[in-house]
Amino acid sequence: MAPKVKKSASKEEESKKNKLKKNQANEEAESETNKEEIQPPISANDVYQSTSELSKQEPALSTPEETVQITYEEPVLTSIIVESYEGEKEKGLFEGYGKAIYKGGCVYEGEFHLGIMHGKGTYIWPNGVIYEGDFNNNEITGYGTYRWCSNTGDPSKWATYRGQVFKGKRHGHGIFRSGNSPVIYDGEWHMGKRYGKGKIIYDTKGLSYYEGDWINNRKFGWGIRHYPSGNVYEGMWVNDVRHGEGTMRWFDKNQTYTGQWENGIQNGLGEHNWYLSRVEMTQYSLRNSYFGNFKNGKRNGQGTYLYANGTKYEGNWQDNVKHGWGKYTYKDGKVYEGYFEDDKMTDSPSFNRTSKVAQEISKIKVRIPSAGTTLNLHYLKNNQDSSRHDFDLKLDISSIVDDFTDDKKEIEAVQAQKTIIRYLDLFKQIYRFYSRLGFDSSPDNTYVLNRMQFWRFLKDCKIHLNEHYLTLMDFDRLLNPKMNADDMHCPYDKILLRDFFNHLVLIAYHLYQDQYDGSTNAISWCIEKLIVDNILPCSCNVQGFFYADVRKTINILPNMVKAYEIYKFLCKKRTKKPFDFSMTMRSFLNILNELKMLDDRILSTKKVIGVMSSDNPIVFDSDNSFNLDLEMSFLEFFETLIGCALIFEDKKKSIKSRPVTSKLAANSERDIADYESEINEKKEEKEDVKNETQSDAKREEELEEKVILEKIEEIQFPSKALSDRTNKLEDEDTDFEFWIEKNNYFFNQVFFPNAEKYNEITKLINISL
């Protein structure tokens, strides 16, 4: 309770009554049982354990979180008795400025109103805690400053809080500075606890800090943690530990991890990169990369490892080593497929090894290439190809070469390879362009194409609009016939440049083999037709709702991970080989209906079909009927959801774009009007001059008009151009904010909650069945 003051004229009688009715409350002393702001030193376990040689040992993956504690709490205003008062009064009540001393040692000096503390003032507790700021009806509410005075008496070592307060608690926005450490917290509070957005700095230089979401004094939500070593984590937090989707960058070890975290360590699907060294005479780095499943910080389950020397392993992992069925592709395209045990092949490769492969295998000795043992930088530098004619390319097109007679197989394969090399620069530019979609930057300025980006490339080139009605899912089956059915349509699967070449050849042949005119080699003819008809006129012109704007892509990316989990759950297993999982547009509409999201007022079926057909006209047949039996890849599923978010209307939430105005445009219009009136005046003057000849008058009038029009253009065009640029920037910002707000609301408030509820009900039904 807030302290009460006397209202009676007789101080002695009132004091006796108060003594009988009330007991003095104990003042709360300064509490330091919880010291979250004090940042303990970061141990070696905060980052990967250092290794003397990267080629001998891969760093551990776990990163324990530092323990976090709290510091100072606000004392309360106790129910105590006023011993003395000096100051202004009105009608026997404290009014105006005054000073009150309470029994127990508390002192208030400041403004009073109707006998109570109200306005600006300073309150001092016996233990040295001071509050200076706003009071409202005997409560500390408004804006003010707390000071927790230390025993040293040195104000520089006092802890302080400056900001908004409510009923004596830090509430709203405020800045806290610790007295016994360099800790500073600047952000939002809720009833004395960090809650909302805020930044806490742990050192004097500001190099170690956390900035992001808080709940009840704990990191909870999205945030960025900069460690003293310079390493950075950016992603989701739960109860002060990394949990959910996030990216860790170990700058001191040149490594990054992006993916799922659980209780502070890597767990689930993720990508880990080791940046080894910079390639000589280039801006690019050599790196090893792993994409796949992690368990307790180690590679476990299915995963793909891309080596810096160009080789690749796809298969099963167990405790960071290859174990189980896997596929190892050498950099020249040769493939070993079989069982691995304790990181070693159980059988020798069956193919004839070339001299380069033989040299490479001889360097491996016992183990199959790993992150450290295979990389021989001197060997790689001395064996780099110096010209396009010597480009080491081995196409894996045996599935289509077998269609030819024995005397043509080799010719077709060689000519196909020459055609790819002829357009090598074009294909590399396209690969680089699409592999960067959705990424703002890369530590080494290198990117690897994933299946999601490859799907976008196919759709941009209108390859899905073919006479065979092949969908993106059909192309996945065509290009990866031996891949595990569960991973065949994974949007995160990596596609190397060599695989990209193979895919283009296979797609070209299957699309255009029926149109081959017999003029030259069939596969080469199909490749060039694909280039002329699809790639040159359409590639690198990004369409769709997801990748068209990098700002929007980065902001919507966190929703993609959760949406993919829902997509996998909603897909059904096909009855045809390879028995993979898929979803049709018809089933997608049925699911929206079961989620109770289809409604003529907020999201009609017609509008959803319109979204699906915006990037795929085949949805509409020639007779204006719907073709809803087409399969949907995850890209199409996710982009359809984004499109639905933009047209979703909810009466409970009205999102309006702000109007855009421009003073420049108004000023320009006024200037133009003034000069136009000047033209009219000149014309009237010319009509009054009748002594001059018609031809001279006409020439003079045209000259005057020309001069004035030039003045108009001088004002109109620069002003109009500047106005247009200003309006365009404002429109872009408005559109971006509107886009993000609509999508965040649709995914987090509508689709995800309904889908999770649907998943739980479906699981219960399946269990009961």
N, C-alpha and C positions, 0 to 999 in steps of 0.2 A: 504493500500500500504506500501511497505517497504521504509525506509528512503533513499533519494537520496543524493549523495555526489558531491562535486565540481570537475570538470575536467579542468577548466580554470586556467591558471597561475595567472591571475589577480583576487585576492580574492574579492576585493571591488566591481568591476564591476559585477562579477558573483553573488555576494550576492545581489546586487540591483535588478538584473534580476529575481532572485528567489523570492525576496520579492514581486515583481509585479505579478508574475505568480501564486504563490501558497499562500494559506491561511493555517495558522497553525491549525492543527486538535486537538481536545480535547482528552487528554489521558483518557482512560477508567480506572476508579477506581476499586478497588477490589470489586467484587460483592459477596454478601452473602445472596441474596434473596432466594436462593434454597439451603437447607442444608440437603441433603439426607444422608450424612455420619453420622450425629448426630443421635444417637440411643436413642429414648425416653425410659424411664423405662417401663418394661413390667407390665401391670396391671393384676389383677386377672382374667380378661376375656380372657387373652392369653391362658389359660389352662382351664380345667374343674373347675367349682366352687367347692371349697373344701366343703366336707360334714363331719359332726361329725361321722356319722355312715353310711357306705355304704348300710346297710340293710334297711335304711329308705328313702334314696333319691338317685336317679341316677344323675350323673353330667350332666350339660347342654352340648350340643354338639357344639355350635357355638364357634368360636375362632377368634375374630376380629384381623385384621392385623395391625401392627404398621404403622403409617404414616412415609413416607420416603421423605427426602429433600436433595438438593445438596449444595455443599459448594463453592469452589473457581473456578473462570474462568480465562483463560489466557488473559492478555492484548494484544493489537495488536501493531504492529510497525507502528507508524504514519508517515505521510509525513511532516517531519520537516527539519529545516535548520541546517547545520553544522556550529556551531559558532567557533569551534577551533579544530585543529588536531595536535597531536604530534606523530611522528613515521616515519616509512620508506616510501619512495616514489620512483616511477620509471616512468620517462617520464611524470611528473606532476600528476600522479595518485597514490592514496594510494596503496601501495604494501608491503606486509610483515606484521610485527607486528606494531600496532599503537593504539592510543586512540583518539576517537572522542567524542566531547561534542556537543549536539544538543540544539537548542533553545527550551526552555521548560523544560530543566533539564534532558533529557535522556542522558545516557552515554553508550558508547560501547567501550570495550577494548579487542583486540584480533587480529585475522588475517584478512588481506584485500587482495583482488586480483582484479586487473583492476579497482580499485576505489570503489569496493563494499565489503560488509562483506561476507567473504567466508573462512570457516575453523573453528577452535576453537575460542571461544570468550565468553565474558560476557556482557550482556545487562541489564542495571538498569533503571527502570522507576521511575519517581518522587515520586510515592506513596509507594515506597519501594519494589516493586516486582522485583525479580532478576531471570534472566535466564542465565545459564552457560552450554555451550555445543556446538553442531554443528550448523553452518550456511551454507547455500547453496544459492548462488546468491541472497543475501540480504533477504533471508527468513530463519526462524527458522525451519530447517528440518534436521532430523538425530536422534541423541541421546543426551539427555541433562537433566538438572535439573532445575525445577522451585522452587522458594522460595517466599512465601507470608509472608513478614515480618510484625509482629504485632507491635503495638505502644509501647509495653513493652521493646522492644530491647533485649529480652531474646531469643536467637536462638532456645532453646529447645521448645519454644511455637510457632515457625513458622511452617506453613503448607508447605509441600514439595511434589514435584512430581519428580520421577526419572524414566526415560524410553524413549521410542521412541516418536518423535514428527514429525508433518508434517504441514507445513505452519502455524506454531505457535500454533497448537492444539495438545493435547495429542492424539496420534494415533499409534496403535500397542500395544505392551506390556509395562506396566509400573506400578510403585508402588506409591500410593498416601497416605500421612500421614497427618491427620488433625492437625491443630494447637491448637484448643480449645477443643478437645476431643480425646479419645484414638482410634478413628476410623482409620483403615488402609485398603486400597483396593489394592489388588494385582491381576492384570489380564489384560484383553484386553480392548482397547479403540478404538473409532471411531469418529474422528473429535471433540474431547473434551468430549465425553460422554462414559460411560461404555457400552460396546457392545461386546458380545461374552462370553467367559468363564472368570470367575473371582471370587475372594473370598474377602468378606468384613468382617472385624473383628470389633466388637463394644465395646470390653472391653480390659483392659490391660492384663488379664489372658488368653485371647483367647478362652474363654468358650462360648461366645455369638457371632455367626457368621453365614453368609450365603455363600454358595459356589455353583455356578452353572451358569446358562445362564442369560445374560443381553441383553436388547434392549432399547436404548435411556434412559439410567440411571434407568431403571426399571427391577425388576426381571421378566423375561419372558422366559418360557421354563422349563427345568428340573433343580431342585436344591435342596440342603439340607439346612435347617435352624435349627441351634442349639440355643435354647432360654436360657436365664440366669438361669432359673429354672432347666435346664438339659433336658427338653422336646425337642423332635426332630420331625421335619416334613421333609419328603423326597418324592418329587413328582413334579408335574407340577405347574407352576405359570403363571399368566396372570396379567399384570399391578400391580405388587407388592402384589397380593393376591393369596391364594391357589385356583387353578382352574384346574380341570381335574382329572386325576388319581393320587392318592398320599396316603402316609401312615403317620399318626401322632402317636407318642408314648409319652404318658404322664407317665413318669417314677415316678413322684411324686404321681400319683394316681394309678399306676399299671394298665393302660389301653392302648389299641391300637385301632386305626381305620384305615382300608385299604379300599379304594374305591373312589367313585366320589366326587369331591368338586365343589362348585359353589359360586363364590364371597366370598370365605373364610370360608364357612360352608359346612357341609356334605349335599349333595343333589344328589340323584340317587342311584345306587346300591353300597352297601358297606358291610363291616364286622366289627363289634365292639366287642372287648373282654375286659372283666373285670377279672383281675387276683386277686383272693381273698386271698388265703393263700396256703402255701406249705403243701402237704400231709405228715403226720408224717412218718418218716423212709423211705422216698423216695425222688427223685430229682424232682418230678412232682408237679404242682400247681393245686389247684382247681380254676376253672374259669367258668364264664358265658359267653356265646357267642351268638351274634345276627348276622344273615346274611339275608339281604333283602334290601328293598327300604327305603330311607330316603327322607324327604322333609323339607327344612328349618331347618336342624339339628335335626329332630325328626323322630322316626320310623313311617312311613306312607306307607300303601299299604301292599303288600304281603311280609312276612318275616318269618324266622325260628329262634326260640330262644332255645338254648341248655343250660340247667341248670347244675350247677356243681354237683348236686346230681343225675344226670343221666336222669332226665325228659326232655321232649321236647315239644315245642309248634310250630305248623305250621299253619299259617293262616293270617288273615288280622289284620292290626294295624291302629290306628288313634291317632295321637299326643302322641306317646309313650306308649299307653295302647292297650290291646287286644280288638278289636271291630269288630264284624262281624263274618263270618264263620271261624271256626278254628278246629284244631285237636290237642288234648293234650294227649301225651303218657307218662304214668308213667314209672318209672325206672324198674318195673317188667314186662313191656310189655303191661299192661292194657291200653285201649284207650278210651278217651271220644271225640266224634266228634259232634259238634253242634255250636250254636251261643254263642258269647260272647258280653257282653255289659259293658263298663266302667271297663274293666279288670276282669270281673266276668263271670262265667258260668250262662247262663239263665236257664238251666235245670240241675238236678242232674245226675251224672253218672248212667247208667242203669246196669252196671255189679256188681257182688258181690265182695266186696272189701276184700282183704286179710288183715291179722292183720297188716302187715308192711304198706300197703297202707292206712289202717284206721288210724294208728298212724300219718302218714305223713299228711293226710288230716285234722286230728284233730288239727295239729299245724298251718294249714293255716288259719283257722277261716273264715274270710269273703272272702278274695281275693284268686284267683288262684295263684299258685307260681309265683313270679316275681324275678327280679335280686337280691333283698335283702331279702324279707320276707320268702322265702322258705328255705333258706340255714341255717341249724342248724348244725354247725361243730361238736358239741359234739355228736349229734345223728348219723351223718355220720360215725364218727370214731368208735363209739361203735357198729355199725351195718355192718362193713365191713366183707366180707366173708373171712374166715380163710383158706379154702382149696378148691381145685378144685371140690371135691365131693359135696360141698355145694354151688357151683357156681349158682348164681341166674340168670337163663336164661329162658326166655319165648319166644319161637319161634312163629312167626305169619305165620303159614303154613296152615291155614284153607282152602285156595283155592285148595291145592292138597290133603289134608287129606280127603276132601269130596268125592274123587274118590273111597275111600275104603268103605267096609261094616261097619256097626256100631260096630261089635265085633273087628275090626282091627284098627279102627281110633285111639283109645287111644294108642294101642301098637306101631303103626307106629310113632306117635308123640313123644312118650317117647324114642323110640330107635333112632330116628333122633336127639333128644336132646343129648342123651348119645354119639352119634357119634361125634357131634360137640365138646362136652366137651373133648372127647378122643384126638382130634387133636387141642385142644385149643391153645397150645403154638405155633403151626405152623401157625394158622390163625392170632394170634396176631402179630407174627413177620412179616407176609405178610402185614397186615394192617398198621403197623408202617412204613414198607419200602415204600409202595406206597403213604402213606399220606405225606411223606417228599419230594416227587418228586417236583422239581421246587422251593424248599425253601432252602435258604442258612443257615438260623438259625431261632429259635423261642425263644421268651423271656423266656418261661417256659419249653422248650424242649418237648412240647406236640403238636401233630398235629391231625387234623380231616380230614378224607378222603373226597374229593369232587368227583363229578360225572366224571369230566375230568380224574382224576387219576384212578377212577374205570374202566373207558373205557380202559385206558392203561393196566390195570391189565387183563381185559378180552382178549385184543388182544395179550398180551404177552403169555397168557396161551392158545392161539389159539382156544378159545371158539367160536369165530366168524366163524371159519372154520368148520362148522358142516353140517351134511347131510340134515338138515332141512332148510338150507340157512337163518337162523335167523341172522339178522344184529344187531348192537349195538342199533339201534332205536327200533327194535322189543323187545330186552331185557328190554329197558326202559318201554315199554308198559306192558310187562309181570310182571315186578317187582313193578310198581307203577300204578295199574289200576284205583285208585281213585284220582290220582293227577290231578290238573288243567292242561288242555291240553297245555296251554301256557308255563307252567313251567316244563313240563314232561322231556324235554331234556336240561334243563339248566345246563351248565358245572360247575357252582359254587355251585350247591345244595350239602349240606352236608350229608354224610352218616356215621351214628354212627356205633360203633363196633357191636351193636345189630342188626342194619339193615344189616350190612355186612354179619353176620351169616345167616339171613333170605334170603338174595339174593343168597348166595351159595347153600342153600338147594333147592330153587325154580329152579335155573339154572340147578343143577345136575339132578333133577327129570325130567324136560322138555327135557333135552338132551338125557338121557339114559333110560327112562322108557320103551321104545320099546325094549331095549336090555336086560332087566331084565330076569334072568334065573330062578327065583323062589326059589333060594337056601336059602334065608334069608329074612329079612324085606326089602321091596322094596326101601323105601326112603333112608335107611342106605346104601344099596347096591349101589344106584346111587351116594350118596355122596362119598363113598370110591372110586368108579370108576373115578369120577371127580378128586379126589386127585391123584390117581395113574397115570391116563392118561394125565392130563392137568397141575395140580398145581405143583406137585413135579418136573417134568422134565423141566418145562418152566417158572415158576413164578420167579420174581426178576431178570430176564434177560431182561432189558428194551430195547425195539426196537423202531423203528420210528424215526422221525426227531426232535421231540420236547423235550422229557424228557431224552434222552440218555446222555446228558452232562449238568450238572447243571449250568455251566458258560454260555452256549448258551441259556439255558432255561431262566435264569434271564435276559439276555440281550434282548431276543425276547419277553419277557412277556408284555411290554407295547403295543406291536402291537396286542396282543391277545384280549384286550378289544374292540378295534375298529373293529377288524375282526369279533367279535361275533355280534356286532350291524349290520354289513353288512350281515352276515350269516342269521340273523333273518329276515332281510328285503327281502332277496332273496328266502327264503323258501316259499313253497306253502302249503295251507291248504289241507289236505287229505279229500277224500270223504267218508272214512270209519271211524267208531268209533275208537278211541275217538276224531276224527276230529282235530288231532294235526298237527303241521307244520313240513315239512320234505323236503329233497332235495335228488335227485338221482344223480348218477355219470353222467348220460346223460345230465341232466339239468345243472350240473356244467360245463360241456364242452360247452354247448350252451351259458351259461353266459359268459365264457371266450371269446367265439367267438363274442358275442355282445359287449363285452368290447374292441374288436379289439386287443386282446392280443395273439391270436393264429396265428402263422405264421411259415412256414417251416424253416425260417432262424433263428428266435429268440426263438420260443417256439411252437414246432409242436404238433399236437394232439397225435401222437404216443408216444412222450416223456411224455406227461401228463398222458396218460394211463399207461405207464411204472412206473411212480411215484405212481399212485394209486394201482397198482398191487404189488408193492414192499413189502407191508405189508398185502396184501389181494390177494392171488393167485386165489381166486374164480372169480376174474374179468375176467380171461381167462377160457373159457369152454374147455372141453376135445377135441373138434374138432378145437381148436385154434381160435374160434370166441370170440367176446367180450361180456361180461355180464355187461352192463352199467346201468341196471335197479336196481342195489343195492342201498339202501339208504346210505347217508353219515351223520354220526354224526358230531358235530362241531369239535371233535378231528381229524377226518379223513379229514374234510374240511381244517382245519388249517395246519395240517401236509402236506397235498398235496400242499398248497400254499408255505410252506417252501421248499419242494422238488422242486417246480417249480422255486423258487428263485435261487436255486443252479445250475439249468441247463439253466436259462434264459440268453440269449446272446443279448447284445445290442451293435451295432457298435459305438454308440456315447460314450459308457463308456467301457473301456477295463480294467478289473481287473486281474492282474497277481500276482501270488504268487512269493515271492522272493526266489532265489536259496539258498540252504543250503550247506555250505562247512565245512570241519573239518580238521584242521591241525593235530590233533591226528591221524586220519586215515592215512594221508600221511606219517607221521613219522613212524607209525607202519609198513606200507608197505615197507619203506626203510630198517628198521631193519630186517624185515623178509627176504628181498632179500639178505642182507649181510650174514645172517646165511645160507641161501640156497646155496650161492656161496661157503661158507666154507665147506658145505657138499660135494659139487662137487670136491673141491680141495682134501679133504680127500680121496674120492673115487679114484682119479687119483694117489695119493701117494700109495694107497694100490695095485694098479695094477703094480706098479714098483717093489714092494717088492716080489720077486719070490723065495727067499730062505726059506721062512716060508711055513709051510704046509697050504693047502687050508682051512682046518677046523679052524686052529688058526686064519688065516686071516679073515675068515668070522665072527668068534666070536668077534674079535677085532673091525671089521668094524661095526657090529651091535651095539656094545657097544658105539662106538664113535657117531654113528648116534642117538642113544637113548639119549645121553647126550646133543647133539646139539639140537635135537628136543624139549627136555625139556626147553632149553634156549629160543627157539622160542615161545613155549607156554607161558613162563613167560612174554615175551614181548607182544605177540600177544593178548592173552585173556584179560589181564587187560586193555591194551590200546584200544582194540576193544570194550570191554564192556563200557569203559568210553566214547569212541567215539559214540557208539550206543546210550548211554543215552543222550549225548549232542545233537546228531542229532534228537533224539526222542523229546526232549523238544523244540528244535527249530521248528521241524515239527508241533508239537502241537500248538505252538504259531502262526505259520504261518497259519495253518488250521483254528484256532479260528478267527484270524483277517479276513481271507478271507471269512469265513462263515458269520460273523457279517456284513461285508461290502456288501456282496451279498444280504443278507436279508434286510438290511436297505434300500438299493437302490430299491429293487423290491417292498417292501411294500410302502415306502414313496414316491417314484417317479413314480411307475407304477400302482400297484394294487389299492391303496387307492384313488388316483386322478381319475382314470377311473371309479371305483365303485361309488364314490360320484357323478360324472357326470351322470352315468347311473341311480342312485337313483333319482336324480332331474328330469331327463327326464321321468322316469317311473311315478313319482308322478304327473307330469303335465299331462301325458296321462290319468291317472286314474281320475284326476279332470275333465278333458274335457269330459270323458266318463260318 
